[in-house]
Amino acid sequence: MSARQLVRIAILFGVLLLLWGAAALARHRESAPATADRFTFPPIARPGVDSVLIARPGDTVLLVRRDTVWTANGHPASSAAVGDLFTALADTAPASELVAERRASQTGLGLDSARGTRVRIFGKGRTLADVVAGHRTPDLGAIYLRRSGQDVSYLVRGGVAAALDRSGSEWRDRRIGGVPAESIAAVQVSRGAHSYTLRRSAGRWSFVPGVAADSGAVASLLGAYRTIEAAGFASAAQADSAHFERPDRRVRLLRPDGTPLLGLLFDSTASGFWLRPDTARTVYKVESWTADRLAPPDSSLRSHH
């Protein structure tokens, strides 16, 4: 056998070794989970979380747990919003894909330090999770995420997109109050200089002093008081400028013995109303149609029979 033939055999043997190695590597990749190509949250149990810090440019939210009660920047937090967050965190393998590995790609995804939302979750003095959230996809069904301190970026689908994209006010509880209809014995409404009172007697509602009221319209009014929710909240400056000393509208709900169940004060704005319970300091924003449901003109409640 010549030297040239030996060289050819050696080259062929080397090529076979390379092909065998490539095939083995491919089989290994197929059989092993591609963890580097997936985004996963560490196991996070809701009872083990003390606080969540969500910091985006110009808007920071601190969620804090006291026993089972959560607050958002010191205000009562929305139980639905907090629940959505922990439901999303409980998904340890959300549908995700690796979309970029270079830091230069983060700006376009909203994941750079100037645009990203940093989310840190703490429990018992430890950091349980530390991630950066970026833009949502056009269909709003996914969001870009990366782990803090890492360059690799992922597209993650599922509930985490909505859970991490809330503004500060959207974490707050928008429930203003609520009174079941059967607890209400009288309704006092003031609209500017005009006032009226509805009173229940022997199961029937009438205006004081004794003019019949439309039972269906009154039932609708009482239903509006069962759960009262705001459209938003006043800023500190807006709350300071609101005028509740002489409100544009006022509602008082009374028990049979005349003691108050709930009082609402309204201050009109160009786009709706500021509303404040008379025993609280929080100033809420409500739409005009909500104010009309809660404090309607008496003409809409009168019986036409």
Backbone torsions as a table, in degrees:
resi	resn	phi	psi	omega
1	MET	NA	131.2	-175.2
2	SER	-78.7	166.0	177.5
3	ALA	-63.3	-35.5	-179.6
4	ARG	-65.3	-38.9	178.5
5	GLN	-65.8	-39.5	177.3
6	LEU	-61.9	-40.1	178.2
7	VAL	-63.3	-42.9	179.7
8	ARG	-63.6	-39.9	178.6
9	ILE	-64.7	-40.5	179.3
10	ALA	-63.8	-42.0	178.6
11	ILE	-63.8	-45.0	179.5
12	LEU	-61.0	-42.1	178.4
13	PHE	-62.2	-40.8	178.6
14	GLY	-63.7	-41.3	178.0
15	VAL	-63.2	-42.1	178.4
16	LEU	-61.7	-40.0	177.3
17	LEU	-62.2	-42.1	179.3
18	LEU	-63.5	-42.7	179.0
19	LEU	-65.1	-40.8	178.4
20	TRP	-63.4	-42.3	178.9
21	GLY	-63.8	-41.2	179.2
22	ALA	-64.8	-41.1	179.2
23	ALA	-64.7	-41.5	179.2
24	ALA	-63.7	-40.9	179.3
25	LEU	-64.9	-40.0	179.0
26	ALA	-64.1	-41.8	177.7
27	ARG	-62.9	-37.8	179.3
28	HIS	-65.0	-40.8	-179.9
29	ARG	-67.3	-35.6	-179.9
30	GLU	-69.6	-35.5	-176.7
31	SER	-84.2	-25.0	-177.3
32	ALA	-94.7	142.0	177.8
33	PRO	-66.2	135.4	-179.2
34	ALA	-83.9	71.3	-176.2
35	THR	-62.3	-30.7	-179.8
36	ALA	-69.5	-20.4	-179.3
37	ASP	-92.9	2.3	-177.9
38	ARG	-121.6	152.0	172.0
39	PHE	-105.2	128.6	177.0
40	THR	-133.7	144.7	173.2
41	PHE	-87.2	146.9	172.2
42	PRO	-68.1	155.7	177.8
43	PRO	-58.9	122.4	-178.9
44	ILE	-129.7	113.7	178.0
45	ALA	-91.9	131.8	-176.9
46	ARG	-54.5	-43.9	179.9
47	PRO	-64.1	-18.4	-178.8
48	GLY	-90.9	1.2	-178.5
49	VAL	-99.8	129.4	178.0
50	ASP	-97.5	-35.3	-177.1
51	SER	-158.0	158.8	177.3
52	VAL	-135.0	125.9	178.7
53	LEU	-109.8	120.8	-179.9
54	ILE	-118.9	107.3	-173.7
55	ALA	-117.7	113.5	173.4
56	ARG	-120.5	159.0	-179.0
57	PRO	-53.6	118.4	177.6
58	GLY	80.9	3.6	-177.0
59	ASP	-156.1	110.4	-179.8
60	THR	-121.1	134.8	179.3
61	VAL	-123.4	131.3	174.8
62	LEU	-117.0	112.7	175.4
63	LEU	-93.8	128.4	-177.5
64	VAL	-129.7	136.0	178.3
65	ARG	-102.0	130.1	171.0
66	ARG	-121.4	106.3	-170.8
67	ASP	60.4	-112.5	179.1
68	THR	-109.2	4.9	-176.2
69	VAL	-100.8	132.6	-179.8
70	TRP	-108.9	143.4	173.8
71	THR	-122.2	155.0	176.4
72	ALA	-122.2	108.6	-175.5
73	ASN	53.8	38.7	176.9
74	GLY	87.8	-8.1	179.0
75	HIS	-101.3	156.4	175.4
76	PRO	-55.4	132.4	-177.9
77	ALA	-91.3	154.2	175.8
78	SER	-70.2	120.6	179.9
79	SER	-64.4	-33.1	178.8
80	ALA	-67.2	-42.1	-179.3
81	ALA	-65.7	-43.7	178.5
82	VAL	-64.8	-41.0	178.3
83	GLY	-62.8	-40.8	178.2
84	ASP	-62.1	-38.4	179.7
85	LEU	-62.1	-47.9	-176.7
86	PHE	-73.8	-27.4	172.8
87	THR	-64.1	-42.2	178.4
88	ALA	-66.2	-40.9	-179.8
89	LEU	-68.3	-27.0	-179.9
90	ALA	-72.2	-15.8	177.8
91	ASP	-80.3	96.5	-173.9
92	THR	-78.2	-7.1	178.7
93	ALA	-142.8	64.9	-179.6
94	PRO	-67.0	155.6	176.5
95	ALA	-63.1	119.5	-174.5
96	SER	-151.0	164.0	176.1
97	GLU	-150.9	145.3	176.5
98	LEU	-74.3	127.9	-176.7
99	VAL	-117.0	-19.8	-179.8
100	ALA	-159.4	147.7	179.1
101	GLU	-118.9	-8.4	-177.4
102	ARG	-103.6	145.6	178.3
103	ARG	-61.9	-31.3	-178.4
104	ALA	-61.6	-21.5	-179.1
105	SER	-81.5	-13.8	-172.6
106	GLN	-65.7	-34.1	-177.5
107	THR	-60.6	-47.3	-179.2
108	GLY	-65.5	-23.3	-179.8
109	LEU	-94.5	-1.7	-177.6
110	GLY	75.4	21.8	-174.7
111	LEU	-106.8	3.4	178.3
112	ASP	-78.9	169.6	-174.8
113	SER	-64.9	-24.0	-178.4
114	ALA	-81.3	-22.5	-174.3
115	ARG	-121.0	-24.0	-172.7
116	GLY	-72.2	156.5	175.2
117	THR	-103.9	116.0	-179.4
118	ARG	-90.0	129.1	-177.5
119	VAL	-119.8	118.5	178.6
120	ARG	-123.2	132.6	-177.7
121	ILE	-117.2	128.7	-173.9
122	PHE	-120.8	148.2	175.5
123	GLY	-157.5	125.9	178.0
124	LYS	53.0	43.4	175.9
125	GLY	78.5	6.4	-179.9
126	ARG	-118.0	152.6	172.7
127	THR	-87.3	115.4	-176.4
128	LEU	-88.4	-27.8	178.2
129	ALA	-158.3	147.5	-179.4
130	ASP	-148.6	101.6	-175.8
131	VAL	-132.2	165.2	175.2
132	VAL	-119.6	129.2	178.5
133	ALA	-105.9	141.7	-178.8
134	GLY	-117.5	-141.7	-177.8
135	HIS	-70.4	154.8	168.5
136	ARG	-92.0	157.2	178.2
137	THR	-72.9	161.3	-178.5
138	PRO	-55.9	-31.7	179.1
139	ASP	-84.1	0.7	177.9
140	LEU	64.9	7.4	-177.2
141	GLY	-89.3	-3.6	-178.3
142	ALA	-147.7	165.4	-178.8
143	ILE	-143.8	151.1	177.1
144	TYR	-87.9	134.7	-177.7
145	LEU	-136.2	152.6	168.0
146	ARG	-148.1	157.2	175.8
147	ARG	-80.6	139.3	-179.7
148	SER	-57.3	135.6	179.8
149	GLY	84.9	-1.3	178.8
150	GLN	-118.1	153.8	-178.1
151	ASP	-92.4	-21.9	-175.8
152	VAL	-67.7	131.3	-177.8
153	SER	-116.4	145.2	-176.6
154	TYR	-127.8	154.4	167.8
155	LEU	-103.1	118.8	-173.8
156	VAL	-119.3	127.0	-179.8
157	ARG	-101.2	165.7	177.7
158	GLY	109.2	-166.8	-174.6
159	GLY	-65.5	-17.5	-178.8
160	VAL	-63.4	-28.1	-178.8
161	ALA	-60.4	-51.3	-180.0
162	ALA	-73.3	-35.1	-175.7
163	ALA	-63.9	-35.5	-176.1
164	LEU	-96.0	-3.5	-174.5
165	ASP	-103.3	14.8	180.0
166	ARG	-80.0	142.6	172.8
167	SER	-78.4	172.4	-177.8
168	GLY	-56.8	-45.6	-177.1
169	SER	-68.7	-25.7	-178.7
170	GLU	-73.9	-12.1	174.8
171	TRP	-85.6	-12.9	-176.7
172	ARG	-84.9	152.8	177.6
173	ASP	-74.1	120.2	-177.9
174	ARG	-92.7	4.8	179.6
175	ARG	-76.6	118.1	-178.4
176	ILE	-82.0	-39.1	-179.0
177	GLY	169.3	-175.3	178.5
178	GLY	-175.6	142.7	-179.6
179	VAL	-137.7	125.9	177.3
180	PRO	-66.3	145.0	-174.6
181	ALA	-57.6	-37.3	-176.1
182	GLU	-68.1	-14.9	179.5
183	SER	-87.4	-12.6	-172.9
184	ILE	-93.0	124.4	177.5
185	ALA	-105.9	-21.9	-179.6
186	ALA	-153.4	148.6	178.2
187	VAL	-127.9	123.4	177.2
188	GLN	-112.3	126.2	-177.5
189	VAL	-127.6	131.9	173.4
190	SER	-119.9	131.1	175.1
191	ARG	-128.1	98.0	-174.3
192	GLY	64.8	-126.7	-179.2
193	ALA	-86.7	-5.5	-176.2
194	HIS	-102.3	134.6	-179.9
195	SER	-134.3	155.1	173.6
196	TYR	-151.7	159.8	179.2
197	THR	-130.7	132.5	172.1
198	LEU	-106.5	136.6	179.7
199	ARG	-133.7	142.1	178.4
200	ARG	-96.2	132.2	178.3
201	SER	-145.2	124.8	-179.3
202	ALA	53.9	38.5	176.9
203	GLY	80.4	1.8	-179.4
204	ARG	-116.7	147.2	178.5
205	TRP	-106.5	138.5	178.0
206	SER	-148.7	160.3	173.9
207	PHE	-77.7	145.4	171.4
208	VAL	-83.7	120.2	18.7
209	PRO	-108.5	74.8	166.6
210	GLY	99.0	8.4	177.7
211	VAL	-80.0	134.0	-175.3
212	ALA	-64.1	143.7	176.2
213	ALA	-110.6	153.4	178.0
214	ASP	-74.2	117.0	-173.6
215	SER	-63.4	-38.9	179.2
216	GLY	-66.2	-41.6	179.3
217	ALA	-66.4	-38.8	178.6
218	VAL	-67.7	-39.8	177.5
219	ALA	-60.9	-38.9	177.2
220	SER	-65.7	-39.9	178.4
221	LEU	-63.0	-46.7	-179.8
222	LEU	-64.5	-34.6	176.6
223	GLY	-64.3	-31.3	178.4
224	ALA	-67.3	-24.4	-179.3
225	TYR	-85.6	-10.8	-175.5
226	ARG	-63.2	-44.5	176.2
227	THR	-140.1	116.4	-177.7
228	ILE	-112.0	119.0	-178.5
229	GLU	-122.8	148.3	-178.3
230	ALA	-91.7	160.6	172.1
231	ALA	-86.6	-20.3	-178.7
232	GLY	179.2	-161.3	-175.5
233	PHE	-133.2	149.9	174.1
234	ALA	-78.0	143.8	171.5
235	SER	-71.4	171.1	179.9
236	ALA	-59.0	-42.4	179.9
237	ALA	-66.7	-41.2	179.2
238	GLN	-66.0	-40.1	178.4
239	ALA	-63.8	-39.2	179.7
240	ASP	-66.7	-32.1	-176.9
241	SER	-87.8	-8.4	178.8
242	ALA	-70.7	145.7	-176.4
243	HIS	-112.1	103.0	178.4
244	PHE	-109.9	-2.9	177.1
245	GLU	-65.0	-39.3	175.0
246	ARG	-127.9	78.7	-173.1
247	PRO	-65.5	151.2	175.9
248	ASP	-68.5	-33.0	175.9
249	ARG	-141.6	155.8	177.8
250	ARG	-147.0	141.7	176.1
251	VAL	-130.9	134.6	173.2
252	ARG	-130.3	128.4	175.9
253	LEU	-106.3	131.0	-172.9
254	LEU	-121.0	150.4	172.7
255	ARG	-80.1	172.7	177.5
256	PRO	-58.8	-30.3	179.9
257	ASP	-86.1	4.6	177.0
258	GLY	89.2	-4.0	178.4
259	THR	-77.5	150.4	-174.0
260	PRO	-76.8	140.0	171.2
261	LEU	-95.8	-43.5	-176.8
262	LEU	-160.2	139.0	175.0
263	GLY	-128.4	136.4	-178.3
264	LEU	-126.8	135.6	178.2
265	LEU	-116.4	136.4	-176.1
266	PHE	-121.6	136.3	172.3
267	ASP	-125.9	120.0	-174.1
268	SER	-74.7	148.6	175.1
269	THR	-130.1	178.4	-179.9
270	ALA	-66.7	-24.7	-175.2
271	SER	-119.6	8.4	-179.3
272	GLY	161.2	-137.1	-178.6
273	PHE	-141.2	146.5	162.9
274	TRP	-89.3	140.0	-179.1
275	LEU	-131.4	136.2	176.8
276	ARG	-138.5	128.2	170.4
277	PRO	-60.3	143.6	-174.4
278	ASP	-72.8	-8.0	177.4
279	THR	-111.4	12.1	-177.6
280	ALA	-134.2	171.9	-178.0
281	ARG	-110.3	-16.4	-179.2
282	THR	-66.9	133.0	178.7
283	VAL	-108.2	121.9	-177.4
284	TYR	-105.1	157.8	172.2
285	LYS	-103.8	130.7	175.2
286	VAL	-128.8	151.0	178.0
287	GLU	-73.9	161.1	-178.6
288	SER	-61.2	-37.8	-179.3
289	TRP	-67.3	-30.7	175.3
290	THR	-67.2	-43.6	177.5
291	ALA	-61.6	-36.8	179.1
292	ASP	-70.4	-30.7	176.0
293	ARG	-70.0	-38.1	-176.1
294	LEU	-83.1	-30.9	-179.1
295	ALA	-135.1	70.2	-176.3
296	PRO	-77.7	162.5	173.0
297	PRO	-67.6	149.3	-177.3
298	ASP	-64.2	-25.0	-179.9
299	SER	-60.7	-29.5	-179.4
300	SER	-77.6	-8.0	-177.4
301	LEU	-112.2	-4.6	-176.3
302	ARG	-80.4	143.8	176.3
303	SER	-75.1	137.7	-179.2
304	HIS	-105.6	12.2	178.3
305	HIS	-84.8	NA	NA
